[in-house]
Amino acid sequence: MLNYKLPDCYIYLYHTDEYFILPQYPENLNDQLDSSFSSQNSLSRTAPVYSYNNSGPRTVQITLKLHRDMMNNFNTKGARIRYNGAGGIIGTTIDTDDYVDLLTKKLQSIALPRYKATEKLVSPPMVALRFGDALFIKGVVASGGVNVSYGLPLLSNNKYAEVTITFNVSEIQPYDADSVGQLGSLRGVTADIMKRISSTKGTGIVRPPLRRDITKR
């Protein structure tokens, strides 16, 4: 029996082996899955004959509106924010960064690969994203990239009070009608992703209480 404590909303970055709490539920989540058919007109028929081609990819559009004045529970005081990097490397941001800055930088990085010069390898970007018991997706930022916009007012530290981040995630795992009919938008949650997040340590960020134990037998 495996027990894991997970937050309500999080994003896990496979290529850098980091996860971050998403401190809000988006106002709207758009979970889209298209299907494609070829049509052939036939004599004496009032409708064409449709042949199934393919479905997908499933794409989820996320827009996060981050307000600095609502992130005090996530910010460290009197110390640099620390996070766990791939291979156990501990990095720091600049002294003036808060959680909004950290999250913005990390979300910008999900559209870029990670280069391992010593091993001559390229780790393509891939993420797992969850919003409570409503939605989970494992995929890549395949279209549209990551868009960051900054909004007034300007705070005393010369930073914009509101940061809006928009990106699309396209699913990489194929599913059939039976599995989607059973799990819907929450499909794809596995013991592997729970274990990865549970074992990622050293963020140094003050976190809110975790939601509950999730048990996998």
ChimeraX commands (.cxc) that place a marker at each C-alpha (Angstrom):
marker #1 position 0.00,0.00,0.00 radius 0.5
marker #1 position 1.40,3.36,-1.06 radius 0.5
marker #1 position 0.32,6.53,0.75 radius 0.5
marker #1 position 0.99,9.95,-0.75 radius 0.5
marker #1 position 0.02,13.42,0.40 radius 0.5
marker #1 position -0.63,15.67,-2.57 radius 0.5
marker #1 position -1.72,19.30,-2.89 radius 0.5
marker #1 position -4.94,20.22,-4.69 radius 0.5
marker #1 position -3.28,21.93,-7.65 radius 0.5
marker #1 position 0.25,21.33,-8.89 radius 0.5
marker #1 position 2.49,21.09,-11.93 radius 0.5
marker #1 position 5.34,18.60,-12.22 radius 0.5
marker #1 position 8.20,19.28,-14.67 radius 0.5
marker #1 position 9.63,15.97,-15.90 radius 0.5
marker #1 position 12.67,17.45,-17.65 radius 0.5
marker #1 position 13.90,19.31,-14.55 radius 0.5
marker #1 position 12.43,16.96,-11.91 radius 0.5
marker #1 position 10.62,19.74,-10.02 radius 0.5
marker #1 position 7.07,20.32,-8.90 radius 0.5
marker #1 position 5.32,23.48,-7.83 radius 0.5
marker #1 position 2.03,24.22,-6.15 radius 0.5
marker #1 position -0.37,26.21,-8.31 radius 0.5
marker #1 position -1.90,28.53,-5.71 radius 0.5
marker #1 position -5.30,28.92,-7.35 radius 0.5
marker #1 position -7.98,27.26,-9.39 radius 0.5
marker #1 position -8.38,28.96,-12.79 radius 0.5
marker #1 position -11.73,30.65,-13.35 radius 0.5
marker #1 position -12.19,28.43,-16.42 radius 0.5
marker #1 position -10.55,25.29,-17.75 radius 0.5
marker #1 position -11.02,24.34,-21.41 radius 0.5
marker #1 position -10.53,20.59,-22.02 radius 0.5
marker #1 position -10.86,19.94,-25.76 radius 0.5
marker #1 position -10.71,16.67,-27.70 radius 0.5
marker #1 position -11.44,16.62,-31.43 radius 0.5
marker #1 position -12.06,13.69,-33.75 radius 0.5
marker #1 position -11.51,13.45,-37.52 radius 0.5
marker #1 position -13.55,11.59,-40.13 radius 0.5
marker #1 position -13.30,11.30,-43.91 radius 0.5
marker #1 position -16.58,11.55,-45.84 radius 0.5
marker #1 position -17.57,9.90,-49.09 radius 0.5
marker #1 position -20.75,10.80,-50.96 radius 0.5
marker #1 position -22.63,7.81,-52.33 radius 0.5
marker #1 position -25.47,7.46,-54.82 radius 0.5
marker #1 position -28.98,7.25,-53.39 radius 0.5
marker #1 position -27.90,8.37,-49.91 radius 0.5
marker #1 position -29.00,11.53,-48.16 radius 0.5
marker #1 position -25.87,11.52,-45.99 radius 0.5
marker #1 position -22.24,10.73,-46.79 radius 0.5
marker #1 position -20.43,7.65,-45.54 radius 0.5
marker #1 position -18.02,8.59,-42.75 radius 0.5
marker #1 position -14.76,6.74,-42.10 radius 0.5
marker #1 position -13.01,7.34,-38.80 radius 0.5
marker #1 position -9.44,8.69,-39.07 radius 0.5
marker #1 position -8.19,9.68,-35.63 radius 0.5
marker #1 position -8.90,11.65,-32.47 radius 0.5
marker #1 position -6.97,14.23,-30.54 radius 0.5
marker #1 position -4.74,15.37,-29.33 radius 0.5
marker #1 position -6.61,16.34,-26.20 radius 0.5
marker #1 position -5.62,19.90,-25.34 radius 0.5
marker #1 position -6.18,21.77,-22.09 radius 0.5
marker #1 position -5.95,25.56,-22.03 radius 0.5
marker #1 position -4.87,27.06,-18.70 radius 0.5
marker #1 position -4.93,30.70,-17.63 radius 0.5
marker #1 position -3.51,31.56,-14.21 radius 0.5
marker #1 position -4.03,35.01,-12.72 radius 0.5
marker #1 position -1.48,35.49,-9.96 radius 0.5
marker #1 position -1.83,38.37,-7.49 radius 0.5
marker #1 position 1.26,39.14,-5.45 radius 0.5
marker #1 position -0.71,40.45,-2.47 radius 0.5
marker #1 position -2.43,37.06,-2.14 radius 0.5
marker #1 position 0.80,34.99,-2.05 radius 0.5
marker #1 position 2.11,35.78,1.42 radius 0.5
marker #1 position 1.64,32.19,2.57 radius 0.5
marker #1 position 3.93,31.04,-0.23 radius 0.5
marker #1 position 6.76,33.53,0.23 radius 0.5
marker #1 position 9.80,33.04,2.44 radius 0.5
marker #1 position 10.87,35.90,4.66 radius 0.5
marker #1 position 14.49,36.90,5.21 radius 0.5
marker #1 position 15.85,34.19,2.94 radius 0.5
marker #1 position 16.10,33.34,-0.71 radius 0.5
marker #1 position 13.52,31.04,-2.18 radius 0.5
marker #1 position 15.07,27.64,-2.77 radius 0.5
marker #1 position 13.87,24.88,-5.03 radius 0.5
marker #1 position 14.90,21.35,-5.80 radius 0.5
marker #1 position 16.66,21.03,-9.16 radius 0.5
marker #1 position 17.28,17.91,-11.22 radius 0.5
marker #1 position 19.94,15.63,-9.80 radius 0.5
marker #1 position 19.52,17.08,-6.32 radius 0.5
marker #1 position 21.12,20.42,-7.23 radius 0.5
marker #1 position 19.84,23.23,-5.02 radius 0.5
marker #1 position 19.49,26.59,-6.74 radius 0.5
marker #1 position 18.43,30.03,-5.58 radius 0.5
marker #1 position 16.58,32.89,-7.15 radius 0.5
marker #1 position 17.54,36.50,-6.69 radius 0.5
marker #1 position 16.79,38.07,-3.32 radius 0.5
marker #1 position 13.87,40.17,-4.54 radius 0.5
marker #1 position 11.97,37.24,-6.07 radius 0.5
marker #1 position 8.70,36.10,-4.55 radius 0.5
marker #1 position 6.60,33.04,-5.35 radius 0.5
marker #1 position 4.95,34.73,-8.32 radius 0.5
marker #1 position 8.39,35.39,-9.83 radius 0.5
marker #1 position 9.50,31.82,-9.21 radius 0.5
marker #1 position 6.35,30.30,-10.65 radius 0.5
marker #1 position 6.47,32.59,-13.69 radius 0.5
marker #1 position 10.04,31.57,-14.50 radius 0.5
marker #1 position 9.32,27.88,-14.05 radius 0.5
marker #1 position 6.19,28.00,-16.21 radius 0.5
marker #1 position 8.13,29.80,-18.93 radius 0.5
marker #1 position 10.60,26.91,-18.90 radius 0.5
marker #1 position 7.98,24.27,-19.77 radius 0.5
marker #1 position 8.26,25.22,-23.44 radius 0.5
marker #1 position 12.02,24.60,-23.55 radius 0.5
marker #1 position 14.22,21.48,-23.35 radius 0.5
marker #1 position 16.95,20.89,-20.81 radius 0.5
marker #1 position 20.46,20.27,-22.14 radius 0.5
marker #1 position 22.83,17.95,-20.33 radius 0.5
marker #1 position 26.18,18.89,-21.84 radius 0.5
marker #1 position 28.22,16.28,-19.96 radius 0.5
marker #1 position 25.97,13.46,-21.20 radius 0.5
marker #1 position 25.27,15.07,-24.58 radius 0.5
marker #1 position 21.55,14.54,-24.02 radius 0.5
marker #1 position 18.50,16.70,-24.55 radius 0.5
marker #1 position 15.58,16.28,-22.15 radius 0.5
marker #1 position 12.42,17.42,-23.96 radius 0.5
marker #1 position 9.92,19.40,-21.87 radius 0.5
marker #1 position 6.99,17.42,-20.49 radius 0.5
marker #1 position 4.65,18.23,-17.63 radius 0.5
marker #1 position 1.92,16.74,-15.46 radius 0.5
marker #1 position -0.78,19.14,-14.35 radius 0.5
marker #1 position -3.60,18.66,-11.85 radius 0.5
marker #1 position -6.45,20.81,-10.60 radius 0.5
marker #1 position -8.13,19.05,-7.69 radius 0.5
marker #1 position -10.51,16.25,-8.60 radius 0.5
marker #1 position -11.56,18.00,-11.80 radius 0.5
marker #1 position -8.66,17.62,-14.22 radius 0.5
marker #1 position -5.30,15.94,-14.78 radius 0.5
marker #1 position -3.17,15.91,-17.92 radius 0.5
marker #1 position 0.29,14.67,-18.80 radius 0.5
marker #1 position 1.64,16.25,-21.95 radius 0.5
marker #1 position 3.66,18.88,-23.73 radius 0.5
marker #1 position 3.27,22.54,-24.69 radius 0.5
marker #1 position 2.80,21.74,-28.36 radius 0.5
marker #1 position 1.08,24.89,-29.60 radius 0.5
marker #1 position 0.83,28.51,-28.61 radius 0.5
marker #1 position 3.79,28.50,-26.23 radius 0.5
marker #1 position 3.63,30.24,-22.87 radius 0.5
marker #1 position 2.27,33.77,-22.70 radius 0.5
marker #1 position 2.98,36.03,-19.71 radius 0.5
marker #1 position 1.30,39.41,-19.28 radius 0.5
marker #1 position 1.77,41.91,-16.47 radius 0.5
marker #1 position -0.93,44.17,-15.09 radius 0.5
marker #1 position -1.14,47.27,-12.89 radius 0.5
marker #1 position -0.98,48.54,-10.22 radius 0.5
marker #1 position 2.77,48.86,-9.79 radius 0.5
marker #1 position 3.89,47.97,-6.27 radius 0.5
marker #1 position 6.51,49.70,-4.13 radius 0.5
marker #1 position 9.13,47.16,-5.23 radius 0.5
marker #1 position 8.59,48.17,-8.90 radius 0.5
marker #1 position 6.81,44.92,-9.75 radius 0.5
marker #1 position 3.40,44.54,-11.31 radius 0.5
marker #1 position 0.74,43.40,-8.85 radius 0.5
marker #1 position -0.89,40.96,-11.27 radius 0.5
marker #1 position 0.77,38.41,-13.54 radius 0.5
marker #1 position -1.34,36.36,-15.99 radius 0.5
marker #1 position 0.15,33.19,-17.48 radius 0.5
marker #1 position -1.56,31.32,-20.32 radius 0.5
marker #1 position -0.46,28.06,-21.94 radius 0.5
marker #1 position -1.85,24.93,-23.61 radius 0.5
marker #1 position -0.92,21.35,-22.74 radius 0.5
marker #1 position -1.46,18.59,-25.33 radius 0.5
marker #1 position -1.88,15.04,-24.06 radius 0.5
marker #1 position 0.69,12.44,-25.13 radius 0.5
marker #1 position -0.93,9.26,-23.83 radius 0.5
marker #1 position -3.59,7.62,-26.05 radius 0.5
marker #1 position -6.89,6.57,-24.47 radius 0.5
marker #1 position -9.99,4.72,-25.66 radius 0.5
marker #1 position -13.69,5.33,-25.12 radius 0.5
marker #1 position -13.94,2.96,-22.14 radius 0.5
marker #1 position -11.16,4.60,-20.10 radius 0.5
marker #1 position -12.33,8.15,-20.87 radius 0.5
marker #1 position -15.92,7.17,-20.18 radius 0.5
marker #1 position -14.85,6.00,-16.73 radius 0.5
marker #1 position -12.28,8.64,-15.72 radius 0.5
marker #1 position -13.07,11.66,-17.90 radius 0.5
marker #1 position -10.82,14.69,-17.44 radius 0.5
marker #1 position -9.07,13.08,-14.47 radius 0.5
marker #1 position -7.57,10.26,-16.52 radius 0.5
marker #1 position -3.83,9.63,-16.31 radius 0.5
marker #1 position -3.21,9.89,-12.56 radius 0.5
marker #1 position -0.86,7.04,-11.65 radius 0.5
marker #1 position 1.16,5.87,-8.69 radius 0.5
marker #1 position 4.29,6.93,-10.60 radius 0.5
marker #1 position 3.42,10.63,-10.66 radius 0.5
marker #1 position 2.35,10.47,-7.01 radius 0.5
marker #1 position 5.68,8.91,-6.09 radius 0.5
marker #1 position 7.66,11.47,-8.10 radius 0.5
marker #1 position 5.98,14.39,-6.39 radius 0.5
marker #1 position 6.13,12.81,-2.97 radius 0.5
marker #1 position 9.88,12.21,-3.29 radius 0.5
marker #1 position 10.72,15.72,-4.55 radius 0.5
marker #1 position 12.15,17.61,-1.58 radius 0.5
marker #1 position 13.93,20.82,-0.68 radius 0.5
marker #1 position 11.64,23.45,-2.15 radius 0.5
marker #1 position 12.08,25.75,0.84 radius 0.5
marker #1 position 8.73,27.37,0.07 radius 0.5
marker #1 position 6.17,27.84,2.81 radius 0.5
marker #1 position 3.25,25.68,1.69 radius 0.5
marker #1 position -0.38,25.52,2.79 radius 0.5
marker #1 position -1.62,22.29,4.39 radius 0.5
marker #1 position -1.76,19.37,1.97 radius 0.5
marker #1 position -5.16,18.08,1.10 radius 0.5
marker #1 position -5.27,14.44,2.10 radius 0.5
marker #1 position -3.69,11.03,1.85 radius 0.5
marker #1 position -4.20,9.39,-1.52 radius 0.5
marker #1 position -3.96,5.63,-1.22 radius 0.5
marker #1 position -2.99,3.28,-4.01 radius 0.5
marker #1 position -3.32,-0.44,-3.35 radius 0.5
marker link #1:1,2 radius 0.2
marker link #1:2,3 radius 0.2
marker link #1:3,4 radius 0.2
marker link #1:4,5 radius 0.2
marker link #1:5,6 radius 0.2
marker link #1:6,7 radius 0.2
marker link #1:7,8 radius 0.2
marker link #1:8,9 radius 0.2
marker link #1:9,10 radius 0.2
marker link #1:10,11 radius 0.2
marker link #1:11,12 radius 0.2
marker link #1:12,13 radius 0.2
marker link #1:13,14 radius 0.2
marker link #1:14,15 radius 0.2
marker link #1:15,16 radius 0.2
marker link #1:16,17 radius 0.2
marker link #1:17,18 radius 0.2
marker link #1:18,19 radius 0.2
marker link #1:19,20 radius 0.2
marker link #1:20,21 radius 0.2
marker link #1:21,22 radius 0.2
marker link #1:22,23 radius 0.2
marker link #1:23,24 radius 0.2
marker link #1:24,25 radius 0.2
marker link #1:25,26 radius 0.2
marker link #1:26,27 radius 0.2
marker link #1:27,28 radius 0.2
marker link #1:28,29 radius 0.2
marker link #1:29,30 radius 0.2
marker link #1:30,31 radius 0.2
marker link #1:31,32 radius 0.2
marker link #1:32,33 radius 0.2
marker link #1:33,34 radius 0.2
marker link #1:34,35 radius 0.2
marker link #1:35,36 radius 0.2
marker link #1:36,37 radius 0.2
marker link #1:37,38 radius 0.2
marker link #1:38,39 radius 0.2
marker link #1:39,40 radius 0.2
marker link #1:40,41 radius 0.2
marker link #1:41,42 radius 0.2
marker link #1:42,43 radius 0.2
marker link #1:43,44 radius 0.2
marker link #1:44,45 radius 0.2
marker link #1:45,46 radius 0.2
marker link #1:46,47 radius 0.2
marker link #1:47,48 radius 0.2
marker link #1:48,49 radius 0.2
marker link #1:49,50 radius 0.2
marker link #1:50,51 radius 0.2
marker link #1:51,52 radius 0.2
marker link #1:52,53 radius 0.2
marker link #1:53,54 radius 0.2
marker link #1:54,55 radius 0.2
marker link #1:55,56 radius 0.2
marker link #1:56,57 radius 0.2
marker link #1:57,58 radius 0.2
marker link #1:58,59 radius 0.2
marker link #1:59,60 radius 0.2
marker link #1:60,61 radius 0.2
marker link #1:61,62 radius 0.2
marker link #1:62,63 radius 0.2
marker link #1:63,64 radius 0.2
marker link #1:64,65 radius 0.2
marker link #1:65,66 radius 0.2
marker link #1:66,67 radius 0.2
marker link #1:67,68 radius 0.2
marker link #1:68,69 radius 0.2
marker link #1:69,70 radius 0.2
marker link #1:70,71 radius 0.2
marker link #1:71,72 radius 0.2
marker link #1:72,73 radius 0.2
marker link #1:73,74 radius 0.2
marker link #1:74,75 radius 0.2
marker link #1:75,76 radius 0.2
marker link #1:76,77 radius 0.2
marker link #1:77,78 radius 0.2
marker link #1:78,79 radius 0.2
marker link #1:79,80 radius 0.2
marker link #1:80,81 radius 0.2
marker link #1:81,82 radius 0.2
marker link #1:82,83 radius 0.2
marker link #1:83,84 radius 0.2
marker link #1:84,85 radius 0.2
marker link #1:85,86 radius 0.2
marker link #1:86,87 radius 0.2
marker link #1:87,88 radius 0.2
marker link #1:88,89 radius 0.2
marker link #1:89,90 radius 0.2
marker link #1:90,91 radius 0.2
marker link #1:91,92 radius 0.2
marker link #1:92,93 radius 0.2
marker link #1:93,94 radius 0.2
marker link #1:94,95 radius 0.2
marker link #1:95,96 radius 0.2
marker link #1:96,97 radius 0.2
marker link #1:97,98 radius 0.2
marker link #1:98,99 radius 0.2
marker link #1:99,100 radius 0.2
marker link #1:100,101 radius 0.2
marker link #1:101,102 radius 0.2
marker link #1:102,103 radius 0.2
marker link #1:103,104 radius 0.2
marker link #1:104,105 radius 0.2
marker link #1:105,106 radius 0.2
marker link #1:106,107 radius 0.2
marker link #1:107,108 radius 0.2
marker link #1:108,109 radius 0.2
marker link #1:109,110 radius 0.2
marker link #1:110,111 radius 0.2
marker link #1:111,112 radius 0.2
marker link #1:112,113 radius 0.2
marker link #1:113,114 radius 0.2
marker link #1:114,115 radius 0.2
marker link #1:115,116 radius 0.2
marker link #1:116,117 radius 0.2
marker link #1:117,118 radius 0.2
marker link #1:118,119 radius 0.2
marker link #1:119,120 radius 0.2
marker link #1:120,121 radius 0.2
marker link #1:121,122 radius 0.2
marker link #1:122,123 radius 0.2
marker link #1:123,124 radius 0.2
marker link #1:124,125 radius 0.2
marker link #1:125,126 radius 0.2
marker link #1:126,127 radius 0.2
marker link #1:127,128 radius 0.2
marker link #1:128,129 radius 0.2
marker link #1:129,130 radius 0.2
marker link #1:130,131 radius 0.2
marker link #1:131,132 radius 0.2
marker link #1:132,133 radius 0.2
marker link #1:133,134 radius 0.2
marker link #1:134,135 radius 0.2
marker link #1:135,136 radius 0.2
marker link #1:136,137 radius 0.2
marker link #1:137,138 radius 0.2
marker link #1:138,139 radius 0.2
marker link #1:139,140 radius 0.2
marker link #1:140,141 radius 0.2
marker link #1:141,142 radius 0.2
marker link #1:142,143 radius 0.2
marker link #1:143,144 radius 0.2
marker link #1:144,145 radius 0.2
marker link #1:145,146 radius 0.2
marker link #1:146,147 radius 0.2
marker link #1:147,148 radius 0.2
marker link #1:148,149 radius 0.2
marker link #1:149,150 radius 0.2
marker link #1:150,151 radius 0.2
marker link #1:151,152 radius 0.2
marker link #1:152,153 radius 0.2
marker link #1:153,154 radius 0.2
marker link #1:154,155 radius 0.2
marker link #1:155,156 radius 0.2
marker link #1:156,157 radius 0.2
marker link #1:157,158 radius 0.2
marker link #1:158,159 radius 0.2
marker link #1:159,160 radius 0.2
marker link #1:160,161 radius 0.2
marker link #1:161,162 radius 0.2
marker link #1:162,163 radius 0.2
marker link #1:163,164 radius 0.2
marker link #1:164,165 radius 0.2
marker link #1:165,166 radius 0.2
marker link #1:166,167 radius 0.2
marker link #1:167,168 radius 0.2
marker link #1:168,169 radius 0.2
marker link #1:169,170 radius 0.2
marker link #1:170,171 radius 0.2
marker link #1:171,172 radius 0.2
marker link #1:172,173 radius 0.2
marker link #1:173,174 radius 0.2
marker link #1:174,175 radius 0.2
marker link #1:175,176 radius 0.2
marker link #1:176,177 radius 0.2
marker link #1:177,178 radius 0.2
marker link #1:178,179 radius 0.2
marker link #1:179,180 radius 0.2
marker link #1:180,181 radius 0.2
marker link #1:181,182 radius 0.2
marker link #1:182,183 radius 0.2
marker link #1:183,184 radius 0.2
marker link #1:184,185 radius 0.2
marker link #1:185,186 radius 0.2
marker link #1:186,187 radius 0.2
marker link #1:187,188 radius 0.2
marker link #1:188,189 radius 0.2
marker link #1:189,190 radius 0.2
marker link #1:190,191 radius 0.2
marker link #1:191,192 radius 0.2
marker link #1:192,193 radius 0.2
marker link #1:193,194 radius 0.2
marker link #1:194,195 radius 0.2
marker link #1:195,196 radius 0.2
marker link #1:196,197 radius 0.2
marker link #1:197,198 radius 0.2
marker link #1:198,199 radius 0.2
marker link #1:199,200 radius 0.2
marker link #1:200,201 radius 0.2
marker link #1:201,202 radius 0.2
marker link #1:202,203 radius 0.2
marker link #1:203,204 radius 0.2
marker link #1:204,205 radius 0.2
marker link #1:205,206 radius 0.2
marker link #1:206,207 radius 0.2
marker link #1:207,208 radius 0.2
marker link #1:208,209 radius 0.2
marker link #1:209,210 radius 0.2
marker link #1:210,211 radius 0.2
marker link #1:211,212 radius 0.2
marker link #1:212,213 radius 0.2
marker link #1:213,214 radius 0.2
marker link #1:214,215 radius 0.2
marker link #1:215,216 radius 0.2
marker link #1:216,217 radius 0.2
view
